[in-house]
Structure formats: structure tokens, C-alpha cells
Amino acid sequence: MEKDCELVRQTVETYGDTIYRLALHYVRDRFDAEDVVQEVLLAFFQREIPEERRKAWLLRVTVNKSLDILRKRKRQVPLSAEPTAGAEETPSLAEELKELSAIDREIVYLFWFEGYSSKEIAKLVRLSDGAVRKRLERAKKKLKEILEKNS
């Protein structure tokens, strides 16, 4: 039992903020992001994930759980036109990132914000390394055009 408690503490300390930031990047609501963190950690503790695959597994599950929440939102009818009660203020770059496709946003996030290499991202998103690099190149070009247009 002590080993399980130590694994819980270590995993939350090491990956908790990263999971939360990634979830918040997708769902744009702190309450939903907190729910995603709980679901991801619960799923993690119900499985035995080797340490060398742990971070990649946690990030992949975070993306999947976040996308599940976004799909649920699309099916729900909003009660009012008011913004969500827990909505975070987003920096201007976040608005430009919304114009990219979901896979390109994910690749950009993993590369620029989490520091993954293109080879690591390729394994996570199940694309070739060349495809990831090309998507990064196109995303950078598109973001540059958007930023120049908005300036």
C-alpha cells in the first residue's frame, strides 16, 4: 500500500501540472480540465504503465479525455449565451491556434509547449516523423500569416 501511495504522489507531482495544462489547452475551462486530470489519473492507477512510457501514455489519454468532453459539449444545448462560469482568459496566441486543425494544434502544443521532438510526437500521434515536421512547418507558416493579418 505504501508503494501505491508513493506512486500516486510521485505521478501527481511529476505530471499533474502538465496534464492540467494540456487539458486546459483543449477544453478551455478550468473545471472541465480538473475533471480530465482526475479521469486520467484514475485510468492510470487502474493500469500498470511502464515508467518509460508513462508520460506519453498520460498525455495521449489526456488528449482523448479532453476530446471526449468537447464532443459532449457539442451535443449539449447551452442554457444561456453567458460565458462558462470557469472560463479562463486565453492569451492572443490561443485564438490563432484555434484556426489550426485539431491534429496540428496537438502537434504544435507538444512541440512548442511540452518540448517533444518530432520523432516523439510522431509516436504519440501515430504519424511519420516527416509528416509531423511538415505539419509543424505548415502550422508555423499559417500562424505567421494570421499574426501578420491581425497586426
N, C-alpha and C positions, 0 to 999 in steps of 0.2 A: 504493500500500500504506500509506503514512504517513497518508493521509486516512482510510482504513478503520480504522486503529489509533486515530486521534484520535476518530472517530465512536464506536467501541466504548467508549473511555474516558469520553467525554462522556456517552453514554447511560447507562452503568452509574452514573456519579457522580450524574447528574441524577435518574434514575428507579429505580435499583436498590432503594433503601430502600422506596419507595412500592410497587413490585411485590411485594417480600418481605412487607410488612405486609398488603397486600390478600390475598395467597396464604395467609398465616398466619391471617388472619381467617376464611378459608373452610375450610382443611384442618386447622387446629388441631394441626399437627405441624411442628416446625422443619425436619426432614429433607425432608418432602414439600414444604414451602414453598420450600426451597432448590432442589429438583428443578424446581418450577414456574418459578422465576426463570430457571434455566438453559434450560428449554424455551422460555420466552417470548423470551429474548434470542437464542437460536438462530433462532427463527422470524423475529424482527425483522431479523437480519442476512442472512437469505436473501431478503428483500424490500426494495424501496425504498419507504419510507413518507415522504410529505412531512412536513416539520417541523411544520407547523400541525396535523396530525392525529396526530402521534407519540404523545403522552400518552394520548389517547383510545384509540388502537389498542392500545397496550401494556396498558392497564387492561382492555379488552374481552378480549384474548387471555389475560390473567392469570386473569380470571374463568372463561373457558372451560376453560383447562387445569386450574384448581383443581376445577371441577365434574367434569372427566374423572377426576381422582384419586378424588373422592368416589364416583363411580359404580363405579370399580374396587374400592374398599373394600367396597361393598355386596355385590359378587359373591364376595368372599373370605371364607373361613371363618377366624375367629380361632383361633390356636393355643392361646391361654390367655385367662383373664379378666383378666390383668395389664394395666395401662395401657400405652399405646405408649411405647417407650423414649425418644422425644424429645418427649413431650407437654409443651406449655407450660402454665404456670399462667395461668389466664384470670381477668381481673377479673370482679366480680359482674355488671356490666352485660352481659358477653358471654353469660352464662347467660340473661338476659332477652331478649337479641336472638335467641337460638335459637328463641324462641317465635313469632317473626315468620316469614312465608313467605320463601322464598329471594329473590324479587324485592324484597320490602320490605327485607330485610336489606341487599341490594346498594344500594338507593336510599338508605337511612339511612347506610350506610358512605360512599358517595360524597358525600353532602351534609354530614354532620357531621364526618367524619374527613379527607376529602380536599378539602373546601371547594368542591365544584362547585355551580353554580347549578342550579335546577330545569330550566332550558332546556337546559343542557349535559347533564344527566343524561338528559333526555328523548331526546336524540340517541343517547346511549350505549346505552340500554336499549330503544330503539325504541318509546317510548310518547309520548303527547302531553304537553305541559307541564302541562296541567290534571290529567291522570291522575297525574303524578309528584307534584304538590303535594297532591293528595287522598291518595295513598298515604303521603306524609310526615305529613300531618295524622292519619290513622288510626293510623299506627305510633307517633307521639308519644302519642296517647291510650291506645293499648294498653299501651305501656311504662309510662306513668304509673299505669295500673290495676294492672299487675303489681308495680311497685315499692311501691305503697301496700298491696297484698295481702301482700307479703313483709315489710313493715315491722312 
